[in-house]
């Protein structure tokens, strides 16, 4: 289980965003892999099973639900 935010598009580790003043934005993350154009995303999106794995690996934090309800994520884990 990863303790880092993972990109929902490609699965690579994301980094926190630094604003123009040099401060960390604690809620915004960027994926350098996808931003580089190397991501071969096929626009299918994240499945409920992938989202459930990411959600669980981040301590079931509500910031990692990716638009699914907690009930849907719990069902996918079981």
Secondary structure, 3 states (H helix, E strand, C coil): CCCCCECCCCCCECEEEECCCCCEEEEEEECHHHHCCCCCCCCCCCCHHHHHHHHHHCCCCHHHCCCCCHHHHHHHHC
